Amino acid sequence: MAGKLAHKVALVSGASRGIGRATALALAREGAAFIGLHYGNNADAARATVREIEQLGAKVVAIQSDLHNGRDAAYELWHRFQDAAVAATGEAGLDILVNNAGIAPAVALSETSESLFDEVMAVNLKAPFFLIQAASAHIRERGRIINVSTGFTRLAAPTHPAYAASKGALETLTLALAPAFGPRGITVNAVMPGVTQTDMNAEWLAHTEARDSAEAMSVFSRLGQPKDIADVITFLASDEARWITGQTIDATGGARL
Ligand SMILES: NC(=O)c1ccc[n+]([C@@H]2O[C@H](COP(=O)([O-])OP(=O)(O)OC[C@H]3O[C@@H](n4cnc5c(N)ncnc54)[C@H](OP(=O)(O)O)[C@@H]3O)[C@@H](O)[C@H]2O)c1
């Protein structure tokens, strides 16, 4: 299929719903040939997204893995993706890795248990770290690693301290890894969404007051949509973004500028 990402092989974590789903669809629309669609517990949502991707002409495999299990889950996800990629394309190479799966519990410092802290770090930081490690040798020349962060690394978020800290570390990891991948023409970047209308914050946004204040955060006076973020990720995945690496791209709709 023609497009900016023709013939590319991609793996998107947390692609059953929300920003990950929109990203997998955007990659398929740009011609990606094979997409690994990772999900956690929601097999129905994953199946529905698989069907949408197939309708766009891309090959796709859904892979379940609970990233709460950190390194082991990341390696298992990678090996299952690799097997599926070999079966579908004849090769184990990867062009685009999007670390998108995440959890964002609104739990204040005083209420944060050690187990909740560990879970947030495992899903949001440890799993991306080890998924990059597992995939590293197989990412092809001019490949892309894209980590999904949050605007809460730029704006103080006392409501989400563990979450904000996990994503701050993910951005630092992005910077730290960029030089190591440079010699192969591989870029490593992060995207920082603002409030985006997904299941993650549906309950909160159901309250008119919360929704109004979330809309007012952006200079465009609206909520972000998953496609707003997916389009930025797709740009970073394309050859047009070959000269950008080690960066965190603000995709908050100009939140609180
Ligand atoms: N929505 C926002 O306002 C916003 C703002 C800033 C940053 N972000 C970031 O954007 C990313 C995507 O968020 P979203 O709003 O699209 O979230 P979402 O709609 O809640 O979707 C989350 C995705 O991550 C997967 N996931 C969650 N926990 C998992 C686990 N333990 N193991 C494996 N997979 C797991 C889910 O799988 P299942 O469907 O199988 O459960 C789902 O595919 C996250 O990293 C989030 O921090 C979101």
PDBQT file of the ligand as one rigid body, heavy atoms in Angstrom, charges set to zero:
ROOT
HETATM    1  N1  LIG A 301      -5.984  10.140  27.812  1.00  0.00    +0.000 N 
HETATM    2  C1  LIG A 301      -5.253  11.152  28.246  1.00  0.00    +0.000 C 
HETATM    3  O1  LIG A 301      -5.772  12.232  28.622  1.00  0.00    +0.000 OA
HETATM    4  C2  LIG A 301      -3.758  11.047  28.280  1.00  0.00    +0.000 A 
HETATM    5  C3  LIG A 301      -3.031  12.207  28.576  1.00  0.00    +0.000 A 
HETATM    6  C4  LIG A 301      -1.651  12.146  28.624  1.00  0.00    +0.000 A 
HETATM    7  C5  LIG A 301      -0.995  10.942  28.381  1.00  0.00    +0.000 A 
HETATM    8  N2  LIG A 301      -1.732   9.824  28.092  1.00  0.00    +0.000 N 
HETATM    9  C6  LIG A 301      -0.981   8.578  27.865  1.00  0.00    +0.000 C 
HETATM   10  O2  LIG A 301      -1.371   8.017  26.634  1.00  0.00    +0.000 OA
HETATM   11  C7  LIG A 301      -1.258   6.591  26.696  1.00  0.00    +0.000 C 
HETATM   12  C8  LIG A 301      -2.561   5.983  26.219  1.00  0.00    +0.000 C 
HETATM   13  O3  LIG A 301      -3.600   6.458  27.054  1.00  0.00    +0.000 OA
HETATM   14  P1  LIG A 301      -5.152   6.306  26.688  1.00  0.00    +0.000 P 
HETATM   15  O4  LIG A 301      -5.818   7.505  27.208  1.00  0.00    +0.000 OA
HETATM   16  O5  LIG A 301      -5.304   5.915  25.276  1.00  0.00    +0.000 OA
HETATM   17  O6  LIG A 301      -5.529   5.084  27.648  1.00  0.00    +0.000 OA
HETATM   18  P2  LIG A 301      -6.713   3.992  27.596  1.00  0.00    +0.000 P 
HETATM   19  O7  LIG A 301      -7.783   4.432  26.665  1.00  0.00    +0.000 OA
HETATM   20  O8  LIG A 301      -7.030   3.750  29.020  1.00  0.00    +0.000 OA
HETATM   21  O9  LIG A 301      -5.966   2.724  26.961  1.00  0.00    +0.000 OA
HETATM   22  C9  LIG A 301      -4.894   2.180  27.642  1.00  0.00    +0.000 C 
HETATM   23  C10 LIG A 301      -4.259   1.090  26.825  1.00  0.00    +0.000 C 
HETATM   24  O10 LIG A 301      -3.166   0.550  27.593  1.00  0.00    +0.000 OA
HETATM   25  C11 LIG A 301      -3.414  -0.836  27.839  1.00  0.00    +0.000 C 
HETATM   26  N3  LIG A 301      -2.988  -1.188  29.197  1.00  0.00    +0.000 N 
HETATM   27  C12 LIG A 301      -3.286  -0.561  30.359  1.00  0.00    +0.000 A 
HETATM   28  N4  LIG A 301      -2.752  -1.215  31.406  1.00  0.00    +0.000 NA
HETATM   29  C13 LIG A 301      -2.100  -2.283  30.893  1.00  0.00    +0.000 A 
HETATM   30  C14 LIG A 301      -1.361  -3.355  31.459  1.00  0.00    +0.000 A 
HETATM   31  N5  LIG A 301      -1.194  -3.490  32.786  1.00  0.00    +0.000 N 
HETATM   32  N6  LIG A 301      -0.840  -4.277  30.632  1.00  0.00    +0.000 NA
HETATM   33  C15 LIG A 301      -1.015  -4.174  29.303  1.00  0.00    +0.000 A 
HETATM   34  N7  LIG A 301      -1.702  -3.201  28.706  1.00  0.00    +0.000 NA
HETATM   35  C16 LIG A 301      -2.243  -2.261  29.485  1.00  0.00    +0.000 A 
HETATM   36  C17 LIG A 301      -4.898  -1.028  27.660  1.00  0.00    +0.000 C 
HETATM   37  O11 LIG A 301      -5.171  -2.391  27.322  1.00  0.00    +0.000 OA
HETATM   38  P3  LIG A 301      -6.687  -3.011  27.493  1.00  0.00    +0.000 P 
HETATM   39  O12 LIG A 301      -7.568  -2.274  26.530  1.00  0.00    +0.000 OA
HETATM   40  O13 LIG A 301      -6.542  -4.421  27.125  1.00  0.00    +0.000 OA
HETATM   41  O14 LIG A 301      -7.085  -2.762  28.893  1.00  0.00    +0.000 OA
HETATM   42  C18 LIG A 301      -5.204  -0.042  26.535  1.00  0.00    +0.000 C 
HETATM   43  O15 LIG A 301      -4.901  -0.611  25.295  1.00  0.00    +0.000 OA
HETATM   44  C19 LIG A 301      -0.893   6.249  28.142  1.00  0.00    +0.000 C 
HETATM   45  O16 LIG A 301       0.479   6.014  28.248  1.00  0.00    +0.000 OA
HETATM   46  C20 LIG A 301      -1.285   7.509  28.897  1.00  0.00    +0.000 C 
HETATM   47  O17 LIG A 301      -0.518   7.680  30.065  1.00  0.00    +0.000 OA
HETATM   48  C21 LIG A 301      -3.090   9.845  28.030  1.00  0.00    +0.000 A 
ENDROOT
TORSDOF 0
